[in-house]
Amino acid sequence: MADMSLTDLASGFRDEEQLTRVRAVIEWRLADDRRQQECRYLMRFWWQLSMPYREVSLEELRAHLGERKLAAVEALIAAIRTSPERIDAWADVVEPEFPVVHDRGHETARE
């Protein structure tokens, strides 16, 4: 996948409910605060999904994400640019593949 703008992603979702599901997968299953740089860029991508301006580039994601998570993000980008049904299929595959991440920063702040 060539480096390209990600500013078109918001227009690929069927509706707000689908966007919310995808963002939840990213936040709860991919963004692990034990890996700060990776988490930071995943959350920038999380924002990018609903923003018309550049929040993060594919090049930055490639530089900061681990191999499995990058593959998941690139698959999501391809799905968004294909169809809402492909987005649903992406979430159905990724949710069971990645366990829920526990936000250790939030847990520490609550203690």
N, C-alpha and C positions, 0 to 999 in steps of 0.2 A: 504494500500500500504506500504510494508516494506521499511525501509530506504535502498536506493540503490544509486549507483553512477549515476550521471546525465550527465556524459561525453559523452554518446552515442547519445544525443539528436540531434546534428547537422546532423546526417546521416538519420534522419527520414523525412525530408522535401522533397517534390516533386522537388522544385527548389528554386532559390533565391527569386522569387516573393512571394511564399508562406511564406517563412521565414520572409520576410519584412512585410507582412500583420500581421502575428502573433506578431512580435515584436512591430508593431504599436499599436495593441490592448493592449499589456502589458503597453507600455509607455503612451498611451493617455487615457486609460480607467481604468487601475488598479493602476498605480503608482501615488499616490497623495502625493505631497510634504508637505502637512499639517501633515502627519503621517510619520515622517522622517525615523524611523527604518524600517517600512514596505516598504516604498518607496526604501530605500537603498537595501533591500534584493530582491525586485522585479526587480530592475535594475541589480543586480548581476545575477539574473535568466535570464534577458533579454540578458546579455552577454553570459551566459552559453549555450544558444540556438545555438550559432555558434562557441563555443570553445571546443577543445578536452581535455582541462585540467579542473580541478575542480575550479570553480569560487564560487559555492555555493552548499550546500548539502540540501537534502530534510528535514533533521532534522532541519537545520537552518531556512528553509522556514516555517516549522511547528511551530517553536518557535516565529517567528516574523510577520507572516501574520494573518490577521483577518480570521474568519471562512469562509465567502463567497469567499474571494479572494484565500484562500488556496484551497478550493474546486475547483475553476476555474483552478488554476495552476495544481492541481493533475489530473483533467480531461484532461488538455492539455498534460501532460506527458503521460497519458494512450493513448491518441489519437496519439501522435507522435510515440509511440511504436506499434501502430496498423496499421495505413495506412494514406496516404495523404488525402484521402477522409474524414476520421474522423477528421483530423486537420481542414479542411474546415468547417465541421459541427460544430466543437467547436467554431470557429470564428463567424459563423453565429448566434450562440446562445449567446455568450458572448458580442459581440458588442452591441446589443440592451439592454442587461441586466445591463450594467454598463455605465452610462453617461460619456461623455468626461470630463476629469479632466483639470481644468485650472491651469497652472504652475504659481503659485503665486510668486515664487522666481524669475523667468524670468520676470514677469510683473513688479515686484518691481525694478529690476535692470534697466529696460528700462525707468522708470519714473524719 
